[in-house]
C-alpha cells in the first residue's frame, strides 16, 4: 500500500528495496528477479545509495516491509509493493488486478504479509525445509532429456516384445488374426454406410493394410523410432509416430492389448510429444525450455495413476485390503511370479501387514506431495519410485514399473538431477533464461492450450468416476472423455482392486487317443511344479498373461482361448513359438482339452523334500476335449 511518501529523485524503472540482512527476503528476491527480469531493479536497504537518493523514506520503514519506488516517485510497501513489482511480468499481473479490484483480497494479502514479516525466522526455516537453498525458478532441460530417453527405452521394450509375438497373437495364422478382424469390420462399415468415421471409432493403420508384413513393419518402425528417440534424433516426429503405431497395434490387438500399461504408455506418449524440442538434432544448449503446462500435465498423470491405484483398493470393499492381509496372497496369486516371489511369500504375517499398509499409504498419500514445495515433492517422488522398485523385485509387470519411474522423473528438477551427473555434462544444458543462440522453436500456445484443456477435462472426469465422485460440474467433461476414448490416451487406472486369494491355473493338454494326455508348457506361467519361476519384465508374454485372466471365468467367456486351441490342433508354427514346450513335435494332436488346477507356493519344508516351487491340486475340467472335426 502507498503510505503517502513521494520521493524527489525517482528511479528510471521500478526499484524494490528489501532488508539485505533478512535471509528470508534474500531467498525470495532471487526468485522474483527471475520472474521480472530487467523490468524491476532490486537493492538491499543497506546499500548507501538508498539513504542518499531517498531520504524521504524513514530507515525504519525498511525493517517492517519491502518498499517499491516507482518512476513516478510514488512509494508502495507491503503486499502491494510485491504485487506491483511482480506485475513487471505479465504472467503475474492478475495478483495486482485482484489487489486493486477486490478489497477483501487486498486486506487478506496485507494480513498475510504482516504475518510473514513478523515471523521471518520461522518462515525462513520453512522455506529451507520446503525448497532448500534453491528457491529460484527451476529448469527442466535435463529432466526432459532423461524423461524422453526413458520413454524411448520403454517404447523399445514394448515394440520388441510385441514383435517377437505378433505372428502368433494376431498374424494370419495367429490366435486372433488382424486381417480377418479388419475384413469383418470393413464389411460392417459398408453395410452401415460408415465412411471416414471409422478412423475415429477404431483408430488403426490396419484399415489400409492388415497383412503380416504390415504388422511386422509397424513393430519394426516402432523399434527403430524408439532407438532414434533414445539417440535424441527428431524427437517430435519420432514420438508422434511411436504413439500412432502403438495405438494402431493396440486397437487391432484386441484382447492381447487390454492392459493398463498399454494405455499408460499411450497417455504418457501423447503428453511427451508436446514436451519434446522441435529440432531435428536438438543440442541441449540451443533448445527452448519445455512447456511447464505439460510438465504439470505429466505430474497430474502420475497423481491420477497412483491415487487411483490406492483408492480403488479401499473403495472396492475387499476385506483383504481393509485388514491388511492382501500381500499374504499377492506374491503367489499375481499373474507371473518370479522366483523372488516365493521368498517374499515366506515373510512373517506382521511384515506382510506392514508392507500392505505402506503400499496404501504411499499410493494414497504420496501423490498429494506432488503439489507441495520442491523438497517435499522430492520425498513423494522417492516414495513412489521406491515402491515401483520393490514391485519390480518381486513381480513381472512388464514395462509398467519402468514407465512409472520414468514419469516420476518429471517430479524432479535440474537443480536436483545435476548432482547425479558429471558437471561437464550438465553444463551442456544451460539454464532456464534464454541463452544467446538458443533457438526458440515452440509449439503454438493456442494448440498447447487446446490439447491441455482436453486432456485435463477428460482426466478430471475419469479420475472422479474412478473415485466415485459425482458432480454436475463434471458432466461436460464426460462428453470430452467419451469423444477421445477410442484413442486410449486418457484412462482410468487401478490394479488389484480386489485381491485374488486363490491361484487357479489352466493346463492345456493334447492327446491322439483321448486317453493319454500330454501338457503344453508355457514359457512363463506356472505349469511344471518343479520349474523355477523366472523374470521376464520388462518384456511381456501376452499369451501367458491372458491365461491368468482366463482362469477367472469359463472358456466360453474367452473366445480367444478356443481359437488358441484350434491353432494347436492345426499345429500353427506361429502359435507354437509362443510356448516353451510342444509335446507333439511331429504332428499336432487329434484332441485338445484344458484342465483346472489350484496352485500354491510350496513351504520351505516341502521344497527341501521335493525341490518343487509349486504344489498343485486338481480341480476338474476347464474345457472339454475338442477336435478339428467339432
N, C-alpha and C positions, 0 to 999 in steps of 0.2 A: 504494500500500500504506500501511497505517496504521503510523506509527513510535512509537506509544505516547503521543503528546502529547495532553493533554486541556486545552482552554482553559477558563478560568473565565467569560469573557464571550462566550458563544456567540451567533452571529448569528441573526436571526429566520428566515432562509432560507439555503440553501447558498451559500457565498461562495468563489469560486475566485480565488486570489491568484497573479499571474504577474509576471514580470520586465518592468517597463514600459520598460526600456532595450533590450530584445531586439526587433528588428524582426520576426523570425520569429514570436515569440509574439504580438506585436501584431496581425499579419496574421490569424492563425488564430483569435484571440479574437473578432475581428469576425464571423467565420463562426459560431462557437459561440454567440454572442449571438443570432443569428437562429434557430438550432436550438432553443435552450432558452427563449427569450423571457424572461418575468418569473420563471420558475421558479428561476433561478440568478442571483446577483449577481456581477459581476466587478470587481476592483480591482487596480491595479498595486501591487507590493510597496513602491514608493517613496512611496505615499500615507502621510502621517504618521499617519493613523488606524490603520493596520495595526500599527505598532510600539506604539502606545498601547493598543490594545484587546487585542492578542495577544502580550504579552511572553513567553509560554511558548515561542513558536516562534523558534528562533535565526535571525538575519538571513541566515546563510549558506545556510539551507535553501531560500530563495527563489532563490538563484543557480543551484541544481542542478536544481530541479524545481518545477512548479506545486504549490500547496497548496490542498486543498479542506477548508474548515472547515464542518462540518455543524451544524444547530441543536442537536444533542445534545452539541456541544463536541468531537467526535472529529475529528482531523486526518488526512487522507489525502494522499498525494503520488504523483507519477509517473503511470503509465498508469492506475492505479486511480482517481486523482483525476479524470483526464479522463473515464473511463467513467462514474463516478458523477455527474459534472456533466452529461454528455450524456444520462444517464438521465432528466433533467428533461423530455426529450421522449420520450414512449413509443415513438416510431419507432426510437429508438436504444437502447432498453433491452436489446436482445439482446447488445450488447457487454458490459455489466456481468454479465449472466447467464452468458455464456461465460467471463468472467474468474473468476467465483466457482465455476463448476461444473467447469471444465477446467483443472487445474493447468498443463498444458503450454501452453495458450493464455495463461495468466497470465504464465508465465516468458518466453514469446516476446514478449508485449506489453511487459513491463518492459525486456527487452533492446533492443527496437526503440526504446523511449522514450529509454533511456540513449544509444543510438547517435545519435539526432537531437539530444538535449540537448548532447552533447559536440561536435557539429559544426553548431551552429546557423547560423554564417555560410554554410556550404555549402548547407544546406537552405533558407536564406533566398533564396539565389541561384536554387536550383532552383524555389522557389515563384514567384519573379518570372518565370523563363523559362516555367514551365508555366501560371501563372494571371495573370501581370501584377500590377498593384496591386489588382485586383478579385477578391478571394478570397471575397467574400460569396456567398451562395446566389443565383444569377442568376434573374431573372424572364423570362417568355416571353410577356408580353402583346403586345408589338409584333411578336415573331416569329409568334405566332398570327395576328395581324391581317394581316400580309403573306402568310403561308402560305395562309390561306383565300382571300384575294383573288387570289393567284397561281393557286390551284387553280380558282377560278371562271373565270379567264381561259382556262385550259387546257380546261375543260369547254366554254366558249363556242366555242373553236376547233373542238373535236371535234363538237359538235352542229351548228354552222353548216356545217361541211364535209360532214357526212353529209346534212343537209337538202337541200343543193344536188344530191345524187346519189341520194337514196333511191329515187326513182321508177325510175331506170334500173337500179339494182342489185337491189332487192328489191320493187319495186312490181308491180302487176298485170301490166303489160307489160314488166317488167324481166327481168334475166338469171336471177335465182333468186327467183321470186315468193314472198313470205312467205305469202300467202293459200293458195297451192297446197301449200306445205310444211306449214302448220298443219292444213289439211284432211286431209292424209295421216296426220299424227300423231294426230289425233282419231280417225280410223278404227281405227288400230292400238290406241289406248287402249281403244276399245270392244271390239275383238276379244280383247284380253288382259285385260280387266276391270281396267284401271288407273284408279284414281279420283284422289283428291287428290294422290297421289304424283307425278303428272305435273308439279306445280309445283316439286317438288324435283329431278326428273330434268332438266327443261328450264324453268328459272325465267324466264318471259317473260309480259308482259301480253298478248301476242298470242294467248294461249289464249282471251281474251274477244273479241278483235276483231283481225283481221289485214288490214283493208282499207287502201287507200292513204290514206284520210282519217285513220285512226288512226295510221298510220306518221308522217304529217305532224304530227299532234297531239303525238306523243312528241318529235319533233325540235323543234317549236315550244316545247313546255313546257320541254325541256332548255335551249333558248336563253334563254327568259325567266327560268328559275330561275338560270341562270348569271349573268345580269345582276343579279338580286336578291342573289345571294351576293356579287358584287363590290361592290354597294352596301351590304352588311352588314345586309341585312334578313332576319330569321328564318333564321339560318344552319343550325340543326339540321334543320328541316323541308326547307329547300332542298337540303342535302347528302343527306338521306335519299332524297328524290325523284329527285335527279340520279343517284345510284347506281342506284336502281331502274329508271329509264328507260334508262340506258346499258346496264345488264345485260340488260334486255328486248330492246333493239335488237341487242346483241351476240349473243345466243342465236339470234335469228331471222335475223341477217345471215350466219350460217354462214361460207363461205369468205372473204367480204369483211370479216370481223371476227376473223380468226385471227392478229392481230398482237400482239406483246408489249406495245406501248404501250397497247393497249386494255385488256389485263389489268392493266397497271401503274396505269392511271387508276382502274380499279375497286378495286384494292387500296388505293391512296392515298385514294380517295374514302371507302371504308369506315372507315379509321382517322380520317379528318378529322371524321366525324360525332361521334366521341367526344372530339374536341379542341375543338369549337366551343362557344361560350357558348349558353345556353338561351334568352336573352331574344329577344323579337320584334324590338326595335330596340336592340341592345346599345350601351350607352355605355361606352367604354373604362374610365372611372373607376368603373364600377358592376358590372363583370363579375368573377366569381371567376377565379382563376388556372387555366390549362389543366392538365389531368391530366398529371403527369410520367410516369406509366406509359405514356400514349400518345405523349408526346414521344419516349420511348425506343423505342416500337414503330415510329414513323416512322423513327427513326435506324437501327433494325435492318433496316427495309426498304431504306434506302439501302445499308447494309452488304451485304445479300443481293444486291441488284441489281448493285452494282459488282464485288463479289468474284466472283460467278458469271460476269459478263461477261468478266472477265480469266481466270479459271481454265479455263473451257471452251475457250479458245483454245489453251492449252498441253496440257490433258488430251486434246484431240482428236488429238494427234499430228501435226497438219498441219505439214509442214516449213516452210511459208512463214512461220508464226509463230515456229517454233523458230530459223530462220536470219535472222529479222527482215526478210524481203523482202515481207511481206504488203501493205504500203502501196504497193509498186511496182505492184500490180494494183488495189488497192482503189478508187482515185479514178475509174477508168473502168469498173469492173465493179459498183459499187454500184447499187442499184435505180434511182434517178433523180438522176443527177449534175447539179448546176447548172454554170453557166459557170466558176465558180471552180475546179471540179474539174479542168478542162482545164489550168489554170495549175499547180495542185498536182501534176498528173501529170508535169510537166516538171522538177520539182525533182531535184537530183542524188541518186544512189544512197545516198551517205553520209547525206544529210539524211533520206531515207525510212527508213533503218535506225534512225537516232537517234529519229525520230518514233515508229517502231514500238516501240522499247524503252521510250520514255517512256510510251506508251499502256499497255503491260503493267505497268510499274512503278506507274503511277497507279491502274489498275483493281485490281491485286492488293495493292498496298502501302497506298495512301491509306485504304481502308476501315477498316484496323486503327486508324488515328489517331482514329476516331470515339470510341473508348473511352479516349483519352488526356486529360490536363488540357486546359482550355479553349483556351489559346493554340495548343497543338499540334493540337487538334481543328480549330481555325480554319484552320490550314495545310492539313489534309486537305480541308476544305471548299473552300478556294481552289483546290487542285489539281483536285478533281472538277468544280467549276464551270468552271474554265478549260478542261478537256478538253471539256466539253459545248459551250462557246462555239466552240472550234476545229472541232468536228464540225458545228455549225450553219453555220459559214462555208463549209465545203467539201462539205456534203451536204444532202439533202432528207429528213429523218427526221421529217416531220410535226410533232406536238407533243411527241414523245418527249424531246428535249433540253430544251425548256421545262419539262416536267414534272419531269425530273431536277433541274434547277436549283431549282425550287420546293421539292422535297423536301430539297435541301441547305440551304435556309434554316433548317431545324429544327436544324442542327448549330451555329447561331449562338445568341446570347442578346441580351437587350435592352441590356446594357451596351455591346455592340459596335455594334448597329444604331442606337443613339441618336446615334452620331457621324455618321450618314449622313442624319439627318432634322433639321428645324428643332426647336429646343428647345421651342418652344411646342406643337408637335405631339406631341412625345414626352411632355411633362408631362401630357397628357390621359390617359395610361395608368396613372399611379400606379406603385406598386411591389408586390412580392410579398406583404408582410403585408396583411391585410385592412384596408381603409380605411373610415372612417365612411361609411355609406350604401352600401357595396359589397354587392350582393345575392348571396347565396351559394346560387344555384340550381344544383345539380350533378346529374350522373348518379349514380344509386345505386352505391356502391362495389361491392357484390356483382355487379352487372351488368357494371361495368367489369372487374372481376377475371375474370369468366367469359369475356367476349369476348377479353380479353388472353391468357388461358390457351389458348383455342382457336387464336388467331392465332399465338401463339408456338410451340405444339406443331406445328401444320401447317407453319409456316415453317421450323422446325428440321428437320423431316423432308424437306421439299422441297429445302432447301439441302444437306443431307447427301447426298441422292440425286443432285443435280446434280454434286457434287464427288466422287461415287463412294465415299462413306463408308458402311460397313455396320456396324450395331451392333444387338444385340437390345434395347438400351435404347430405341431409337427406333421399335421395331416398333409399340407402341400409338399412337404419333404418326401412323403411316401410316394407321391407321383414321380418325383425325380428319381428316387431309388428304383422304382419299377421300370422306368424307361431305360435306365442304364444297366439293369440287372443282367441282360444277356452277355454283357462284356466282362462279367465276373471280376470287376475291378473295384468294387466297393462291397464288402462282405461282412457277415457276422462270423464270430469265432467262438470256440469253447469246446475243448477236448475233454472227454471223460466226465461229462456232466453226471452220469450215473456210472458208478464203478462196477465193472464186471467182477463177479466173485467166483465164477467157475470158468475153467478153460475147457471148452469142448472143441475138439478138432475133427475135421473131415478128412478121412483117409480114403483116397481114390484107389481102387483096385481093378485089375483086369484078369480075365480068365478065357481060356479056349474051350473049356468043357463045362463051365458053370459049377464046378466042384472045387478045383484047385485055383486059388486066387493069389495073385502077386501084387504087392503095393507099389504104386508110383511114389518116388521120393522127390519132394520139393527141395529147392535149393536152400531155403532159409526157415521156412515154417517148421514147427515140430512134427516129426514123423517117427523115425527110428529113435527109441528111447535112449540109446547109448550114444547118439551123435551129439557132440558138443555144440551148444548154441553159438552162433557166430555173429560178428559185427558185419554189417553191410552198409550202414549210413556212411556218407551222405547219399549213396545211390539208393534206388527204391525198386525192389522186386514187386511190381504191381500185382501180379497174379497171386503171390503169397499173401499180400495184404488183403486182397479181395476174398481169399479163402477164409481169413479170420472173420470178416464181416458176414460171409455167407453162413457161418456157424450159428448166427443169431436167429436165423429164420429157416425156412424149408427150401428145398431145391426149386420148388415152384415159384418162390419169391425171387429167385435169382436165375432168370433165363440164360444169362451168360454161362452159368455152370453147365447147363445141358449142352450148350454149344461147345464148351470145352471138352466135355466127354465125347461128343460126336467127333471132334477133331482127333481125339485119342484113338477112337475106333477106326478112323481113316488113316491114322499114322502120319498126321501132318508133321513134317520135319520142323516147320517154323514153330509150332506149338511145343514140340518136344524139346526144343532148345531152352524153353523156359523152365524145364525140370532138371533136377540133379541126376536122376536115375530113371532109365526106361527099362522096365523088366521084360520087355518084348522087343529086343533089338532086331530080330529077323523079320518079323511081320506083326502088324497090330493084332490085338486080341479080338475075339469074337464078342466078348461081353465086357461091360464096364459097370461098376457099381460104386457107391460111396457108403462107407461105414462111419459110425459116430463113436468117438472115444472121449472120455474125460481125462485130461492131463493135469498133473501137478508136479512141481519140483520134488525130487527126492529129498529126504532128510540127509544130514551128514552121515548117519549110521547106514542108511540104505545105499548111499553112494559108495561108502567104503566097501560094502559087501558085494555090490553088483557092478560098480563102475558106471551105472546109468545116471543120466542127468534128469530123466523124467520117469515118473510112474504113471501108468495109464490103465484105465478100466473101460471095458467095452460097454457101450450104452445101447446099441442096436443099429438098425439100418437108417441111413440118412436118405439115400436114393436107391430104389430097387435096381436090379440088374437090367441093363438095356443093351440092345444091339442095333446095328445099322438097319436090319430088317424092320425094326419097330419105328 
